[in-house]
Structure formats: structure tokens, C-alpha cells
Amino acid sequence: DNQADSASLPAHKGNSPQPLPAQEPLNGQAVEINGSTGQTTTSGVNGGQHEFTRKNVDQQQHSTIDVDKEDAATDVSPKEILKLEMHQSEVFMCAWNPVFSDLIATGSGDASARIWQMRGLYAAAGLTTVKLLPHGTDPRDKKNKDVTTLEWSSDGLLLATGSYDGVARVWARNGALMHTLKGHNGPIFSLKWNKRGNFLLSGSYDKTTIVWDVSGPAGFVEQQFTDHQA
């Protein structure tokens, strides 16, 4: 008789014969949905419970709307944007000329740098000239000559570029090549002028830095530091 009574008992006992709450997986947790209150409860591995109500969801949505409004207030109009699109590969570096503020230099993975001259103070005015500074003469010669860094001298008259082949180059503001500086055995990732613009410091993946004297017609190594460990 006891066995018969046990067999007749329902699998779930409660105040009323309601079904078990629905459960859905959420990031490895069990989620219980209570349709009467609109409330969900998640139970994690550690047994902790976090309750999220519809009010929380509404607050999050309202916060997102506020952020969108703030972004809209600072959006730049398309007519205020000037795209510099002549490079054939990614652009690694760009630098405004510190004196001639209508000039900006860019260095790219297409083995070239460019000097762009703005026509006026606003993007809508466009460009006047673009000077190409090639770091190779043909597709084979351009291999491993990505322009990885560049730096204007403080007087704005010279632009130094460093490339993946370990060569530093110095260009005049008008795009003329002034110096080709060979001394590194690895890519150049940093360049820095002294204030007078007669010395250039280059840092390379070969764990060395070189001070170049570029005051004369031919640049040369003034000093090389080989004590770096990385």
C-alpha cells in the first residue's frame, strides 16, 4: 500500500500544481524565468544569484540613448573631413610640420612617404600638391621598405624617414632626397632630431642606436650605441 501511495504522489509538490520554472542556458549558468513578475534569476557555479529586472534593462537602454545623443553632438560633418587616399597600403605614421602647418607627412607600407599640402584652413578647400618620396624604384626594389617612422626637424625644413630595410633617409621640404643613411642591420622604428637639426638619432630592431651627422653634403655615423639588450 505504501508503495502504491508513493507512486501516486506528483513529482513536484508545492502550494499549487504549477509547472517548474522554465530554464535556459546563459553563458554556462541556469536562468529561471518567472512569468508573473517579469524577473529572471541566474544561478552560477558558485551558487551565487544575480537578479536582473526589466527596470535594469530599461535603464541600460536609456543610458545607450544618452551616449548616442552625446556622440551626435560631437559628430564631424563629412564636408569637414579630407581623406588622403593615394597610398597603396596601410599608413604607419603621420606628422604635421611644426612650422609650415599646411604640410603633413605620411609613411606607408607601400614603400613610400608623402608630403601633403593643404589648400587652406578647412578640409573643403582640398589639397594643392602631394609630393611622393619613393623608397624603392620597382616592385622588387620596394620589398621590405615599409616606411615605419618619420620625423620633421624643429625648423620644419627637413623630414627624416626610417624604413623596414634599416635605412634612414633625409628629405627636403620640397621632396628632394638629401641623405641616405645606411648603418643598421634591422628595421628602424624611431627617429629624433636635435634642436639645431644637424644631428639625427635612429633606433633599430638590431638593438643599436646611431647618431648621424647630417650637417654636410654627406651624412655619416657620429656615434653608435650597442649596449641595448632588447
C-alpha positions as CSV (number, residue, x, y, z in Angstrom):
1,D,0.0,0.0,0.0
2,N,2.8,2.4,0.9
3,Q,4.4,1.7,-2.5
4,A,1.1,2.4,-4.3
5,D,0.7,5.7,-2.3
6,S,4.3,6.8,-3.2
7,A,3.7,6.1,-6.9
8,S,0.6,8.3,-6.9
9,L,2.4,11.3,-5.5
10,P,3.3,14.1,-8.0
11,A,6.9,14.5,-9.0
12,H,6.8,18.2,-7.9
13,K,5.0,19.3,-4.7
14,G,4.2,22.9,-3.9
15,N,1.4,25.3,-2.9
16,S,-0.3,24.6,-6.3
17,P,0.3,22.1,-9.1
18,Q,2.3,24.7,-11.2
19,P,5.0,23.5,-13.6
20,L,8.7,24.0,-12.9
21,P,10.0,27.4,-14.0
22,A,11.5,27.4,-17.5
23,Q,15.3,27.2,-17.6
24,E,17.6,28.3,-20.4
25,P,21.4,28.3,-20.5
26,L,23.2,31.7,-20.4
27,N,27.0,31.6,-20.5
28,G,27.1,28.4,-18.6
29,Q,24.5,29.4,-16.0
30,A,20.9,28.4,-15.4
31,V,18.3,31.0,-15.9
32,E,14.9,30.8,-14.3
33,I,12.2,33.0,-15.8
34,N,9.2,33.9,-13.6
35,G,6.4,35.0,-15.9
36,S,4.3,36.5,-13.2
37,T,6.9,39.1,-12.0
38,G,8.9,39.6,-15.2
39,Q,12.0,38.8,-13.2
40,T,14.9,36.5,-14.1
41,T,17.3,34.8,-11.7
42,T,20.6,33.3,-12.7
43,S,22.4,30.7,-10.7
44,G,26.2,30.4,-11.2
45,V,28.6,27.7,-10.4
46,N,29.5,29.2,-7.1
47,G,25.8,29.2,-6.0
48,G,25.5,33.0,-6.1
49,Q,22.4,34.5,-7.6
50,H,22.1,37.8,-9.6
51,E,18.7,39.3,-10.2
52,F,18.0,41.4,-13.3
53,T,14.7,43.1,-13.7
54,R,13.0,44.8,-16.5
55,K,13.9,48.1,-14.8
56,N,17.6,47.3,-15.2
57,V,17.1,46.6,-18.9
58,D,15.2,49.9,-19.3
59,Q,17.9,51.8,-17.6
60,Q,20.6,50.3,-19.8
61,Q,18.6,51.2,-22.9
62,H,18.1,54.7,-21.7
63,S,21.9,55.0,-21.0
64,T,22.7,53.9,-24.5
65,I,20.4,56.5,-26.0
66,D,22.1,59.2,-23.9
67,V,25.5,58.1,-25.2
68,D,24.2,58.2,-28.8
69,K,22.9,61.8,-28.2
70,E,26.3,62.9,-26.8
71,D,28.1,61.3,-29.8
72,A,25.8,63.1,-32.2
73,A,26.6,66.4,-30.7
74,T,30.3,66.0,-31.5
75,D,30.0,64.2,-34.9
76,V,32.1,65.7,-37.6
77,S,30.3,66.7,-40.7
78,P,31.5,64.8,-43.9
79,K,32.4,68.2,-45.5
80,E,34.8,68.8,-42.7
81,I,36.8,65.6,-43.5
82,L,39.6,65.5,-46.1
83,K,40.7,61.9,-47.0
84,L,44.3,61.4,-48.1
85,E,43.9,58.3,-50.2
86,M,46.9,58.0,-52.5
87,H,48.8,55.3,-50.5
88,Q,48.5,51.7,-51.8
89,S,49.0,50.1,-48.4
90,E,48.5,50.8,-44.7
91,V,49.7,54.1,-43.2
92,F,52.0,53.6,-40.2
93,M,52.9,57.2,-39.3
94,C,51.9,60.8,-39.9
95,A,53.3,64.1,-38.7
96,W,52.3,67.7,-39.1
97,N,55.2,70.1,-40.0
98,P,55.9,72.1,-36.8
99,V,56.5,75.4,-38.7
100,F,54.7,75.1,-42.1
101,S,51.4,74.0,-40.7
102,D,49.8,73.4,-44.1
103,L,52.1,70.3,-44.6
104,I,51.6,66.8,-43.2
105,A,53.8,63.8,-43.9
106,T,52.7,60.2,-44.0
107,G,54.6,56.9,-44.2
108,S,53.2,53.7,-45.6
109,G,53.7,50.0,-46.1
110,D,53.8,50.7,-49.9
111,A,57.5,51.7,-49.6
112,S,56.8,55.4,-49.8
113,A,56.2,58.6,-47.8
114,R,54.2,61.6,-49.0
115,I,54.1,65.3,-48.1
116,W,50.6,66.7,-48.5
117,Q,50.0,70.4,-48.7
118,M,46.6,71.7,-47.6
119,R,45.0,74.4,-49.7
120,G,43.5,76.3,-46.7
121,L,42.4,76.1,-43.2
122,Y,39.3,73.9,-43.9
123,A,39.1,70.4,-45.3
124,A,36.6,71.5,-48.0
125,A,39.4,73.5,-49.6
126,G,41.3,70.3,-50.5
127,L,44.9,69.9,-51.4
128,T,47.4,71.9,-53.5
129,T,50.3,69.5,-54.0
130,V,51.3,66.0,-53.0
131,K,55.0,65.1,-53.1
132,L,55.9,61.4,-53.4
133,L,59.0,60.3,-51.5
134,P,59.8,56.8,-53.0
135,H,61.8,54.3,-51.0
136,G,62.2,51.9,-54.0
137,T,62.2,52.2,-57.7
138,D,60.3,49.0,-58.8
139,P,58.2,46.2,-57.1
140,R,61.3,44.1,-56.4
141,D,63.3,47.1,-55.0
142,K,60.4,48.1,-52.8
143,K,60.4,44.8,-50.8
144,N,60.9,45.3,-47.1
145,K,61.0,49.1,-47.5
146,D,57.8,49.9,-45.5
147,V,58.2,53.4,-44.0
148,T,57.8,52.7,-40.3
149,T,58.6,56.1,-38.8
150,L,59.2,59.7,-39.7
151,E,60.0,63.0,-38.0
152,W,60.2,66.6,-39.0
153,S,63.2,68.7,-37.9
154,S,62.3,71.5,-35.5
155,D,62.7,74.2,-38.2
156,G,60.3,72.3,-40.5
157,L,62.9,72.2,-43.3
158,L,63.9,68.5,-43.2
159,L,61.9,65.3,-42.9
160,A,63.6,62.1,-41.8
161,T,62.1,58.7,-42.6
162,G,63.0,55.2,-41.4
163,S,62.1,52.0,-43.1
164,Y,62.0,48.3,-42.6
165,D,65.2,47.7,-44.6
166,G,67.2,49.5,-41.9
167,V,67.9,52.7,-43.9
168,A,67.2,56.2,-42.8
169,R,66.6,58.9,-45.3
170,V,66.5,62.7,-45.0
171,W,64.3,64.7,-47.4
172,A,64.0,68.4,-48.0
173,R,60.6,70.1,-47.5
174,N,60.2,70.2,-51.3
175,G,60.6,66.4,-51.6
176,A,64.3,66.3,-52.6
177,L,66.3,63.4,-51.2
178,M,69.2,64.9,-49.2
179,H,70.8,61.9,-47.4
180,T,70.6,58.1,-47.4
181,L,71.9,56.7,-44.1
182,K,72.9,53.1,-44.0
183,G,74.3,51.6,-40.8
184,H,71.6,49.5,-39.2
185,N,71.1,45.7,-39.6
186,G,67.4,45.7,-38.8
187,P,64.2,47.8,-39.2
188,I,64.2,51.4,-37.9
189,F,61.3,52.1,-35.6
190,S,62.3,55.5,-34.1
191,L,63.9,58.8,-35.2
192,K,64.6,62.0,-33.3
193,W,66.2,65.3,-34.3
194,N,68.3,67.5,-32.1
195,K,67.1,71.1,-31.8
196,R,69.6,72.5,-34.3
197,G,68.7,69.9,-36.9
198,N,72.3,68.9,-37.6
199,F,72.1,65.5,-35.8
200,L,69.6,62.7,-36.2
201,L,69.2,59.8,-33.8
202,S,67.8,56.5,-35.1
203,G,66.7,53.4,-33.1
204,S,66.6,50.0,-34.7
205,Y,65.4,46.4,-34.1
206,D,69.1,45.4,-34.3
207,K,69.4,46.7,-30.7
208,T,71.5,49.7,-31.6
209,T,71.0,53.4,-31.9
210,I,73.0,55.7,-34.2
211,V,73.7,59.4,-34.0
212,W,74.1,60.7,-37.6
213,D,75.8,63.9,-38.6
214,V,73.7,65.4,-41.4
215,S,75.1,68.9,-41.4
216,G,77.3,68.4,-44.5
217,P,76.7,67.2,-48.0
218,A,77.0,63.5,-46.9
219,G,75.6,62.1,-43.7
220,F,77.8,59.9,-41.6
221,V,77.8,58.0,-38.3
222,E,78.9,60.3,-35.4
223,Q,78.4,57.6,-32.7
224,Q,76.7,54.2,-32.4
225,F,75.4,52.7,-29.1
226,T,75.4,48.9,-28.9
227,D,74.7,48.4,-25.2
228,H,70.9,47.7,-25.6
229,Q,69.7,44.2,-24.6
230,A,66.4,44.5,-26.4
